[in-house]
Amino acid sequence: MLGRPKTPEAYVDLVDQALFEIEDLRMAAEYDMESMGAATEFLTELERDVQKLRDSMADGSYRFGKENLPFFKVVEHQDERILPFRQLLLKINETHIKGLDAGDD
């Protein structure tokens, strides 16, 4: 995955992609509980936190910050075998903390 998004629209797209991936993982976990069932333990919390982020973007209340996003505590404890889009979520968190990529760093 390349650097942070350069525009607000690209940032919103990342969050939308994360919501799609969460739903996709939920369906996979429900289909194959034996190998993917561990994902169900954190998916509800993850989806709630990412949806809150997206809602704040839609209603204009979102602000970049210096703290990790709430879902980070879930993501940091998972590996990519259980959370295959972990890097996407880490990129969203990094963008939240560092801001959009203005090309000046």
PEFENUR-V703515 format. One record per backbone hydrogen bond with DSSP energy under -1.0 kcal/mol. NH is the residue of the N-H (numbers start at 1). CO is the residue of the C=O. If there is no record, write none. Layout:
NH&CO  NH&CO
This chain:
11&7  12&8  13&9  14&10  15&11  16&12  17&13  18&14  19&15  20&16  21&17  22&18  23&19  24&20  25&21  26&22  27&23  28&24  29&25  30&26  31&27  32&28  36&32  37&33  39&36  40&37  41&38  42&39  43&39  46&42  47&43  48&44  49&45  50&46  51&47  52&48  53&49  54&50  55&51  56&52  57&53  58&54  59&55  61&56  62&56  65&96  72&69  74&71  75&71  76&72  78&75  82&79  83&79  86&83  89&85  90&86  91&87  92&88  93&89  94&90  95&91  96&92  97&93  98&94  99&95  101&5  102&100
